Amino acid sequence: MGVGEPAVDLIAAWSLLNAEARGVFRDAVEVDDAAWARGRGWALSVALIELAYYRITNPVMAATARHVIHEVITDRRSAR
């Protein structure tokens, strides 16, 4: 069970992969532009919530959230 949105599975692209690997991943999963944009939005949304929640109490989670936010913002190849 999940949220019912397949694009949620794409969060890993910004959470775990660098820009080059993200492009390979996108080509491999063959998602359309709209799904990719939704996945990017989900990644940003989750990271912003995590950063706000863990900023003081869990520095490791906060750093991970900052990393994802950075990847989403600097990802120039997301739009095709």
Phi and psi in radians as a Rosetta constraint file:
Dihedral C 1 N 2 CA 2 C 2 CIRCULARHARMONIC -2.506 0.35
Dihedral N 2 CA 2 C 2 N 3 CIRCULARHARMONIC -2.754 0.35
Dihedral C 2 N 3 CA 3 C 3 CIRCULARHARMONIC -1.476 0.35
Dihedral N 3 CA 3 C 3 N 4 CIRCULARHARMONIC -0.065 0.35
Dihedral C 3 N 4 CA 4 C 4 CIRCULARHARMONIC 1.456 0.35
Dihedral N 4 CA 4 C 4 N 5 CIRCULARHARMONIC 0.187 0.35
Dihedral C 4 N 5 CA 5 C 5 CIRCULARHARMONIC -2.078 0.35
Dihedral N 5 CA 5 C 5 N 6 CIRCULARHARMONIC 1.886 0.35
Dihedral C 5 N 6 CA 6 C 6 CIRCULARHARMONIC -1.012 0.35
Dihedral N 6 CA 6 C 6 N 7 CIRCULARHARMONIC -0.470 0.35
Dihedral C 6 N 7 CA 7 C 7 CIRCULARHARMONIC -1.140 0.35
Dihedral N 7 CA 7 C 7 N 8 CIRCULARHARMONIC -0.317 0.35
Dihedral C 7 N 8 CA 8 C 8 CIRCULARHARMONIC -1.049 0.35
Dihedral N 8 CA 8 C 8 N 9 CIRCULARHARMONIC -0.561 0.35
Dihedral C 8 N 9 CA 9 C 9 CIRCULARHARMONIC -1.119 0.35
Dihedral N 9 CA 9 C 9 N 10 CIRCULARHARMONIC -0.303 0.35
Dihedral C 9 N 10 CA 10 C 10 CIRCULARHARMONIC -1.449 0.35
Dihedral N 10 CA 10 C 10 N 11 CIRCULARHARMONIC -0.148 0.35
Dihedral C 10 N 11 CA 11 C 11 CIRCULARHARMONIC -0.913 0.35
Dihedral N 11 CA 11 C 11 N 12 CIRCULARHARMONIC -0.601 0.35
Dihedral C 11 N 12 CA 12 C 12 CIRCULARHARMONIC -1.009 0.35
Dihedral N 12 CA 12 C 12 N 13 CIRCULARHARMONIC -0.476 0.35
Dihedral C 12 N 13 CA 13 C 13 CIRCULARHARMONIC -1.026 0.35
Dihedral N 13 CA 13 C 13 N 14 CIRCULARHARMONIC -0.645 0.35
Dihedral C 13 N 14 CA 14 C 14 CIRCULARHARMONIC -1.686 0.35
Dihedral N 14 CA 14 C 14 N 15 CIRCULARHARMONIC -0.393 0.35
Dihedral C 14 N 15 CA 15 C 15 CIRCULARHARMONIC -1.412 0.35
Dihedral N 15 CA 15 C 15 N 16 CIRCULARHARMONIC -0.594 0.35
Dihedral C 15 N 16 CA 16 C 16 CIRCULARHARMONIC -2.065 0.35
Dihedral N 16 CA 16 C 16 N 17 CIRCULARHARMONIC -0.341 0.35
Dihedral C 16 N 17 CA 17 C 17 CIRCULARHARMONIC -1.959 0.35
Dihedral N 17 CA 17 C 17 N 18 CIRCULARHARMONIC 2.582 0.35
Dihedral C 17 N 18 CA 18 C 18 CIRCULARHARMONIC -1.420 0.35
Dihedral N 18 CA 18 C 18 N 19 CIRCULARHARMONIC 3.066 0.35
Dihedral C 18 N 19 CA 19 C 19 CIRCULARHARMONIC -1.026 0.35
Dihedral N 19 CA 19 C 19 N 20 CIRCULARHARMONIC -0.761 0.35
Dihedral C 19 N 20 CA 20 C 20 CIRCULARHARMONIC -1.127 0.35
Dihedral N 20 CA 20 C 20 N 21 CIRCULARHARMONIC -0.836 0.35
Dihedral C 20 N 21 CA 21 C 21 CIRCULARHARMONIC -1.138 0.35
Dihedral N 21 CA 21 C 21 N 22 CIRCULARHARMONIC -0.567 0.35
Dihedral C 21 N 22 CA 22 C 22 CIRCULARHARMONIC -1.084 0.35
Dihedral N 22 CA 22 C 22 N 23 CIRCULARHARMONIC -0.697 0.35
Dihedral C 22 N 23 CA 23 C 23 CIRCULARHARMONIC -1.120 0.35
Dihedral N 23 CA 23 C 23 N 24 CIRCULARHARMONIC -0.732 0.35
Dihedral C 23 N 24 CA 24 C 24 CIRCULARHARMONIC -1.096 0.35
Dihedral N 24 CA 24 C 24 N 25 CIRCULARHARMONIC -0.766 0.35
Dihedral C 24 N 25 CA 25 C 25 CIRCULARHARMONIC -1.052 0.35
Dihedral N 25 CA 25 C 25 N 26 CIRCULARHARMONIC -0.807 0.35
Dihedral C 25 N 26 CA 26 C 26 CIRCULARHARMONIC -1.060 0.35
Dihedral N 26 CA 26 C 26 N 27 CIRCULARHARMONIC -0.766 0.35
Dihedral C 26 N 27 CA 27 C 27 CIRCULARHARMONIC -1.090 0.35
Dihedral N 27 CA 27 C 27 N 28 CIRCULARHARMONIC -0.685 0.35
Dihedral C 27 N 28 CA 28 C 28 CIRCULARHARMONIC -1.205 0.35
Dihedral N 28 CA 28 C 28 N 29 CIRCULARHARMONIC -0.653 0.35
Dihedral C 28 N 29 CA 29 C 29 CIRCULARHARMONIC -1.489 0.35
Dihedral N 29 CA 29 C 29 N 30 CIRCULARHARMONIC -0.199 0.35
Dihedral C 29 N 30 CA 30 C 30 CIRCULARHARMONIC 0.881 0.35
Dihedral N 30 CA 30 C 30 N 31 CIRCULARHARMONIC 0.920 0.35
Dihedral C 30 N 31 CA 31 C 31 CIRCULARHARMONIC -1.655 0.35
Dihedral N 31 CA 31 C 31 N 32 CIRCULARHARMONIC 2.673 0.35
Dihedral C 31 N 32 CA 32 C 32 CIRCULARHARMONIC -1.380 0.35
Dihedral N 32 CA 32 C 32 N 33 CIRCULARHARMONIC 2.967 0.35
Dihedral C 32 N 33 CA 33 C 33 CIRCULARHARMONIC -1.033 0.35
Dihedral N 33 CA 33 C 33 N 34 CIRCULARHARMONIC -0.676 0.35
Dihedral C 33 N 34 CA 34 C 34 CIRCULARHARMONIC -1.146 0.35
Dihedral N 34 CA 34 C 34 N 35 CIRCULARHARMONIC -0.765 0.35
Dihedral C 34 N 35 CA 35 C 35 CIRCULARHARMONIC -1.141 0.35
Dihedral N 35 CA 35 C 35 N 36 CIRCULARHARMONIC -0.699 0.35
Dihedral C 35 N 36 CA 36 C 36 CIRCULARHARMONIC -1.094 0.35
Dihedral N 36 CA 36 C 36 N 37 CIRCULARHARMONIC -0.746 0.35
Dihedral C 36 N 37 CA 37 C 37 CIRCULARHARMONIC -1.123 0.35
Dihedral N 37 CA 37 C 37 N 38 CIRCULARHARMONIC -0.705 0.35
Dihedral C 37 N 38 CA 38 C 38 CIRCULARHARMONIC -1.136 0.35
Dihedral N 38 CA 38 C 38 N 39 CIRCULARHARMONIC -0.713 0.35
Dihedral C 38 N 39 CA 39 C 39 CIRCULARHARMONIC -1.074 0.35
Dihedral N 39 CA 39 C 39 N 40 CIRCULARHARMONIC -0.726 0.35
Dihedral C 39 N 40 CA 40 C 40 CIRCULARHARMONIC -1.092 0.35
Dihedral N 40 CA 40 C 40 N 41 CIRCULARHARMONIC -0.738 0.35
Dihedral C 40 N 41 CA 41 C 41 CIRCULARHARMONIC -1.106 0.35
Dihedral N 41 CA 41 C 41 N 42 CIRCULARHARMONIC -0.740 0.35
Dihedral C 41 N 42 CA 42 C 42 CIRCULARHARMONIC -1.066 0.35
Dihedral N 42 CA 42 C 42 N 43 CIRCULARHARMONIC -0.773 0.35
Dihedral C 42 N 43 CA 43 C 43 CIRCULARHARMONIC -1.032 0.35
Dihedral N 43 CA 43 C 43 N 44 CIRCULARHARMONIC -0.784 0.35
Dihedral C 43 N 44 CA 44 C 44 CIRCULARHARMONIC -1.142 0.35
Dihedral N 44 CA 44 C 44 N 45 CIRCULARHARMONIC -0.786 0.35
Dihedral C 44 N 45 CA 45 C 45 CIRCULARHARMONIC -1.038 0.35
Dihedral N 45 CA 45 C 45 N 46 CIRCULARHARMONIC -0.856 0.35
Dihedral C 45 N 46 CA 46 C 46 CIRCULARHARMONIC -1.096 0.35
Dihedral N 46 CA 46 C 46 N 47 CIRCULARHARMONIC -0.757 0.35
Dihedral C 46 N 47 CA 47 C 47 CIRCULARHARMONIC -1.123 0.35
Dihedral N 47 CA 47 C 47 N 48 CIRCULARHARMONIC -0.692 0.35
Dihedral C 47 N 48 CA 48 C 48 CIRCULARHARMONIC -1.124 0.35
Dihedral N 48 CA 48 C 48 N 49 CIRCULARHARMONIC -0.715 0.35
Dihedral C 48 N 49 CA 49 C 49 CIRCULARHARMONIC -1.136 0.35
Dihedral N 49 CA 49 C 49 N 50 CIRCULARHARMONIC -0.771 0.35
Dihedral C 49 N 50 CA 50 C 50 CIRCULARHARMONIC -1.081 0.35
Dihedral N 50 CA 50 C 50 N 51 CIRCULARHARMONIC -0.752 0.35
Dihedral C 50 N 51 CA 51 C 51 CIRCULARHARMONIC -1.078 0.35
Dihedral N 51 CA 51 C 51 N 52 CIRCULARHARMONIC -0.802 0.35
Dihedral C 51 N 52 CA 52 C 52 CIRCULARHARMONIC -1.090 0.35
Dihedral N 52 CA 52 C 52 N 53 CIRCULARHARMONIC -0.689 0.35
Dihedral C 52 N 53 CA 53 C 53 CIRCULARHARMONIC -1.338 0.35
Dihedral N 53 CA 53 C 53 N 54 CIRCULARHARMONIC -0.717 0.35
Dihedral C 53 N 54 CA 54 C 54 CIRCULARHARMONIC -1.756 0.35
Dihedral N 54 CA 54 C 54 N 55 CIRCULARHARMONIC 0.004 0.35
Dihedral C 54 N 55 CA 55 C 55 CIRCULARHARMONIC -0.858 0.35
Dihedral N 55 CA 55 C 55 N 56 CIRCULARHARMONIC -0.744 0.35
Dihedral C 55 N 56 CA 56 C 56 CIRCULARHARMONIC -1.690 0.35
Dihedral N 56 CA 56 C 56 N 57 CIRCULARHARMONIC -0.708 0.35
Dihedral C 56 N 57 CA 57 C 57 CIRCULARHARMONIC -1.496 0.35
Dihedral N 57 CA 57 C 57 N 58 CIRCULARHARMONIC -0.410 0.35
Dihedral C 57 N 58 CA 58 C 58 CIRCULARHARMONIC -2.507 0.35
Dihedral N 58 CA 58 C 58 N 59 CIRCULARHARMONIC 1.566 0.35
Dihedral C 58 N 59 CA 59 C 59 CIRCULARHARMONIC -1.060 0.35
Dihedral N 59 CA 59 C 59 N 60 CIRCULARHARMONIC -0.537 0.35
Dihedral C 59 N 60 CA 60 C 60 CIRCULARHARMONIC -1.195 0.35
Dihedral N 60 CA 60 C 60 N 61 CIRCULARHARMONIC -0.812 0.35
Dihedral C 60 N 61 CA 61 C 61 CIRCULARHARMONIC -1.116 0.35
Dihedral N 61 CA 61 C 61 N 62 CIRCULARHARMONIC -0.672 0.35
Dihedral C 61 N 62 CA 62 C 62 CIRCULARHARMONIC -1.115 0.35
Dihedral N 62 CA 62 C 62 N 63 CIRCULARHARMONIC -0.711 0.35
Dihedral C 62 N 63 CA 63 C 63 CIRCULARHARMONIC -1.146 0.35
Dihedral N 63 CA 63 C 63 N 64 CIRCULARHARMONIC -0.687 0.35
Dihedral C 63 N 64 CA 64 C 64 CIRCULARHARMONIC -1.097 0.35
Dihedral N 64 CA 64 C 64 N 65 CIRCULARHARMONIC -0.762 0.35
Dihedral C 64 N 65 CA 65 C 65 CIRCULARHARMONIC -1.071 0.35
Dihedral N 65 CA 65 C 65 N 66 CIRCULARHARMONIC -0.752 0.35
Dihedral C 65 N 66 CA 66 C 66 CIRCULARHARMONIC -1.063 0.35
Dihedral N 66 CA 66 C 66 N 67 CIRCULARHARMONIC -0.703 0.35
Dihedral C 66 N 67 CA 67 C 67 CIRCULARHARMONIC -1.057 0.35
Dihedral N 67 CA 67 C 67 N 68 CIRCULARHARMONIC -0.829 0.35
Dihedral C 67 N 68 CA 68 C 68 CIRCULARHARMONIC -1.100 0.35
Dihedral N 68 CA 68 C 68 N 69 CIRCULARHARMONIC -0.768 0.35
Dihedral C 68 N 69 CA 69 C 69 CIRCULARHARMONIC -1.026 0.35
Dihedral N 69 CA 69 C 69 N 70 CIRCULARHARMONIC -0.782 0.35
Dihedral C 69 N 70 CA 70 C 70 CIRCULARHARMONIC -1.050 0.35
Dihedral N 70 CA 70 C 70 N 71 CIRCULARHARMONIC -0.805 0.35
Dihedral C 70 N 71 CA 71 C 71 CIRCULARHARMONIC -1.084 0.35
Dihedral N 71 CA 71 C 71 N 72 CIRCULARHARMONIC -0.740 0.35
Dihedral C 71 N 72 CA 72 C 72 CIRCULARHARMONIC -1.128 0.35
Dihedral N 72 CA 72 C 72 N 73 CIRCULARHARMONIC -0.800 0.35
Dihedral C 72 N 73 CA 73 C 73 CIRCULARHARMONIC -1.204 0.35
Dihedral N 73 CA 73 C 73 N 74 CIRCULARHARMONIC -0.624 0.35
Dihedral C 73 N 74 CA 74 C 74 CIRCULARHARMONIC -1.636 0.35
Dihedral N 74 CA 74 C 74 N 75 CIRCULARHARMONIC 0.020 0.35
Dihedral C 74 N 75 CA 75 C 75 CIRCULARHARMONIC -1.316 0.35
Dihedral N 75 CA 75 C 75 N 76 CIRCULARHARMONIC 1.721 0.35
Dihedral C 75 N 76 CA 76 C 76 CIRCULARHARMONIC -1.415 0.35
Dihedral N 76 CA 76 C 76 N 77 CIRCULARHARMONIC -0.350 0.35
Dihedral C 76 N 77 CA 77 C 77 CIRCULARHARMONIC -1.638 0.35
Dihedral N 77 CA 77 C 77 N 78 CIRCULARHARMONIC 0.098 0.35
Dihedral C 77 N 78 CA 78 C 78 CIRCULARHARMONIC -1.175 0.35
Dihedral N 78 CA 78 C 78 N 79 CIRCULARHARMONIC -0.665 0.35
Dihedral C 78 N 79 CA 79 C 79 CIRCULARHARMONIC -1.563 0.35
Dihedral N 79 CA 79 C 79 N 80 CIRCULARHARMONIC 2.260 0.35
